[in-house]
Amino acid sequence: MTDKQLKQALKSVYQPPKSQKKNAFLDSIEVSTLTMPEFVLSQFGYIRPWGWLMSIGVFVAALLLMWNTDEQCVWMVSALIPFAALSTFMEMNRSVRCGMDELEQASRFSLKAVTLARLGILGAANLILMAALSPVIGVWGQLTILETGFYILCPYCLTAFCNLHIIRKWHSKENLYPCAAVTMLVSLLCIVVNFMTDWLSWISSWQSCAVITPLLLALMLRECKNYLSHMEEYIWN
């Protein structure tokens, strides 16, 4: 017997009882007047303060690092950017770590909508952070805004791609630890690149970043799409 035949057989055997006072029950339910923009703004209150403090800390640390180092240490500042990405994706995955993901899947604004709202807020904050750092790094390192943009975006996109892949594949409360480890490895890689010998100096050039960054950005967006699509597999209601 096929699945279609089995479903038809079950329908013929099981007849649900007629609903009683259905319309009265539906009329008693209060309809929320919360609009989508209001919902997005409401998510500001659910983002923990340490996420904002980490972004501010990255900005302050970058300024202090530029003040105390020479103009050739652009990669040293870029090594701080992955930690801004880490705070974003850990805030996105907080529902899973707190065991609230199934409950939020059944709410009016589902976990997917909550994740998109928080990702938009924190992503915009990170964009403002990088936009504020780019001209400062450019003046300090005698670089153009385009060059500094590639230097900053390259480690950010790499960290974001790796963290998204981890939290998508590892649907667990303990995925914080591998994400933190990957973030520190990317940060360490930026520091190592800064001290490479002359014959490997092309790796740390902005031209190399200009080639690598669009690829990493595409991979990050693709992984983000897969992560949001993956949420639909956990819907239980």
C-alpha positions in Angstrom: 0.0 0.0 0.0 1.4 3.4 -1.0 1.5 6.4 1.3 -1.4 8.1 -0.6 -3.6 5.0 -0.3 -2.7 4.7 3.4 -3.7 8.3 4.0 -7.0 7.8 2.2 -7.7 4.7 4.2 -7.0 6.5 7.5 -9.3 9.4 6.4 -12.1 6.9 5.7 -11.7 5.2 9.1 -11.1 8.2 11.3 -13.8 10.8 11.3 -13.0 13.8 13.6 -15.8 15.0 15.8 -17.6 18.2 14.8 -16.2 21.3 16.5 -18.2 23.0 19.2 -18.2 26.7 19.7 -15.3 27.1 17.3 -16.3 30.6 16.1 -16.7 31.8 19.7 -13.3 30.5 20.6 -11.7 32.1 17.6 -13.4 35.4 18.4 -12.0 35.3 22.0 -8.4 35.2 20.8 -6.8 38.6 20.8 -5.1 39.4 17.5 -1.7 41.0 18.0 -1.3 44.5 16.4 2.5 44.3 16.3 3.8 45.1 12.9 7.0 43.8 11.3 9.0 47.0 11.9 7.8 47.1 15.5 8.8 43.5 15.9 12.3 44.2 14.6 12.7 47.1 16.9 11.5 45.0 19.8 14.4 42.6 19.3 16.9 45.3 20.4 15.7 44.6 24.0 16.5 40.9 23.7 20.1 41.3 22.5 22.4 40.9 25.5 24.6 43.9 26.5 27.8 41.9 26.2 27.3 41.7 22.4 27.3 45.4 22.1 30.2 45.7 24.6 32.3 43.3 22.5 31.8 45.5 19.4 32.7 48.6 21.3 35.7 46.7 22.8 36.9 45.8 19.3 36.7 49.4 18.2 38.5 50.7 21.3 41.2 48.0 21.1 41.7 48.8 17.4 42.3 52.4 18.2 44.7 51.6 21.0 46.6 49.2 18.8 46.9 51.7 16.0 48.2 54.3 18.5 50.9 52.0 19.8 52.1 50.3 16.6 53.6 51.4 13.3 51.6 52.0 10.2 52.5 48.6 8.7 50.4 46.5 11.2 47.1 46.7 9.4 46.6 42.9 9.8 47.0 43.3 13.5 43.9 45.4 13.6 42.1 43.0 11.2 42.8 40.2 13.7 40.3 41.9 16.1 37.4 41.8 13.6 36.6 38.1 13.9 35.5 38.6 17.5 32.8 41.0 16.3 31.5 38.2 14.0 31.6 35.7 16.9 29.4 37.8 19.1 26.8 38.1 16.3 26.4 34.4 15.5 26.5 33.4 19.2 23.5 35.8 19.7 21.8 34.3 16.7 22.2 30.8 18.2 21.1 31.7 21.7 17.6 30.1 21.3 19.2 26.7 20.6 21.6 27.0 23.6 18.7 28.0 25.9 16.5 25.2 24.6 13.8 27.7 23.3 14.1 26.9 19.6 11.1 24.5 19.4 8.9 26.9 21.4 9.8 29.8 19.2 9.1 27.8 16.0 5.4 27.7 17.1 5.1 31.4 17.8 3.6 34.0 15.6 7.0 35.4 14.8 9.0 32.1 14.3 12.6 31.4 15.2 13.5 32.1 11.6 12.0 35.6 11.8 13.7 36.2 15.2 17.0 35.1 13.8 16.7 37.3 10.7 15.8 40.3 12.8 18.7 39.9 15.2 21.0 39.1 12.3 20.0 42.3 10.6 20.5 44.4 13.7 23.9 42.9 14.7 25.0 42.8 11.1 24.2 46.5 10.6 26.1 47.2 13.9 29.1 45.3 12.6 28.9 47.2 9.3 28.9 50.5 11.1 31.9 49.3 13.1 33.9 48.4 10.0 32.8 51.6 8.2 34.0 53.6 11.2 37.3 51.8 11.3 38.1 51.9 7.6 38.9 55.6 7.2 40.8 55.5 10.5 42.9 52.6 9.4 43.3 54.2 5.9 44.7 57.4 7.4 46.9 55.6 9.9 48.2 53.0 7.4 48.3 55.3 4.3 45.8 53.2 2.5 42.7 53.8 0.5 39.2 53.0 1.8 38.9 50.2 -0.8 42.1 48.6 0.4 41.2 48.8 4.1 37.8 47.5 3.3 39.2 44.3 1.8 41.6 43.9 4.8 38.7 44.1 7.2 36.1 42.1 5.3 38.4 39.2 4.5 38.7 37.9 8.1 35.2 38.9 9.0 33.7 36.9 6.1 35.9 33.9 6.8 34.9 33.8 10.5 31.2 34.3 9.6 31.2 31.5 7.0 33.0 29.0 9.4 30.7 29.9 12.4 27.5 29.6 10.3 28.7 26.2 9.0 29.4 25.0 12.6 26.0 26.0 14.1 24.2 24.6 11.1 25.9 21.2 11.2 26.2 21.0 15.0 22.7 21.7 16.3 23.8 21.6 20.0 24.3 23.8 23.0 28.0 23.2 22.9 28.7 24.7 19.5 30.0 27.9 21.2 33.3 26.2 21.8 34.2 25.3 18.2 33.0 28.7 17.0 35.3 30.4 19.6 38.2 28.1 18.5 37.7 28.9 14.8 37.5 32.7 15.6 40.8 32.6 17.5 42.4 30.6 14.7 41.3 33.2 12.1 42.6 36.0 14.4 45.9 34.1 14.8 46.1 33.7 11.0 45.9 37.5 10.6 48.7 37.9 13.0 50.9 35.3 11.3 50.2 36.8 7.8 51.6 40.1 9.1 54.9 38.5 9.9 55.3 36.5 6.7 58.6 36.7 4.8 59.1 38.7 1.6 58.5 35.8 -0.8 55.1 35.2 0.8 54.2 38.9 1.2 51.7 38.6 -1.8 49.4 36.7 0.5 49.1 39.8 2.8 48.6 42.3 0.0 45.3 44.0 -0.6 45.2 42.5 -4.1 45.0 39.0 -2.7 42.3 40.1 -0.3 40.4 41.6 -3.2 40.4 38.2 -4.9 39.6 36.2 -1.8 37.0 38.4 -0.1 34.2 38.2 -2.8 34.6 34.4 -2.7 34.3 34.3 1.1 31.4 36.8 0.9 29.5 34.5 -1.5 30.2 31.5 0.7 29.0 33.4 3.8 25.7 34.4 2.1 25.2 30.9 0.8 25.8 29.4 4.2 23.4 31.9 5.8 20.7 30.9 3.3 21.3 27.2 4.1 21.2 27.9 7.8 17.8 29.7 7.6 16.5 26.9 5.4 17.8 24.3 7.8 15.6 25.8 10.5 12.5 24.6 8.7 13.4 21.0 9.5 12.9 21.6 13.2 9.3 22.9 12.9 7.1 20.7 15.0 3.9 22.7 14.9 
